[in-house]
Amino acid sequence: MSNPHFYPIGTPGQAWGAAELAQWRARQVRQRSYADDVLTAVDLLRERFDVESYAEVVYGDERFALQAIRSRNWNSALPSVLVTGGVHGYETSGVLGALRFVDAHAESYAGRVNLLVVPCVSPWAYERIQRWNFDAIDPNRSFRTDSPAQESAALMRLVEPLRGQFAAHIDLHETTDTDGSEYLPAVAARDGKPFEPHGIPDGFYLVDDTANPQPAFQQAIIEAVERVTHIAPADAHGGIIGSPLVAHGVIHYAMKELSLCAGISGARYTTTTEVYPDSPQATPEQCIAAQVAVVCAAVEFVG
Ligand SMILES: [Zn+2]
């Protein structure tokens, strides 16, 4: 009998080995171009911003230049804000939202804040519309010392010299229907654990840090996003994806314990955005606009 929730690779109850990883990798199809969508867009920003290739990710014969965009005339007397997108490559509005924010809004904050924007942390996964990297590792559970994920290690090296100087860090994500149909079952299969489904919320929400909650910051962002798209309601258990709501559209995760990207900067104000692109009530354009609204609200809050 087949288990409808079981992923098609591996044996229930047994963690994957090299053969299963190879099977998984063979199923990943390149569907779009990081060079066309991201590097070309970043190139167009070079006249107005400092652009740095901060690392190269290499998988077989594929090489990806990781790029960061900085404010011109960085002034350490000003608050600094870190913006990251594409930690999960399939979460498109985070990548496009980070790029849109820089193009349309970043210059207006010159002299108020320094901005460091990394629009696409995980390019291999961006091209395959995938959550994991080439090694079937989730970069957003891998922001820790001796990280097994090249993407996470590279971002930590970029941020390390500035740790303690950031006032805020906004990490741009999405929660998609494929989280329930593909990625959570894949995690369970990879790790040899049972798959426990939870509902996918219809609407935008934020994840604040359990160890450093900043409710006023989260609320300012929710108010800004509400003008662009709807906020996720509580589910039947009063929460979202298994976590209790602590405020309208806000849940908590332990950022550092879980090795999440939002824990890397040492900033006082951190948040992870979760846009829901599969909502019948939200267009792709609204999802990008919501990400932009978040970054603007966050920068306004600290700047
Ligand atoms: Zn994500």
Residues whose N, C-alpha, C, O or C-beta is under 5 A from the ligand:
A	BS01	ZN	H88 E91 H173 E174
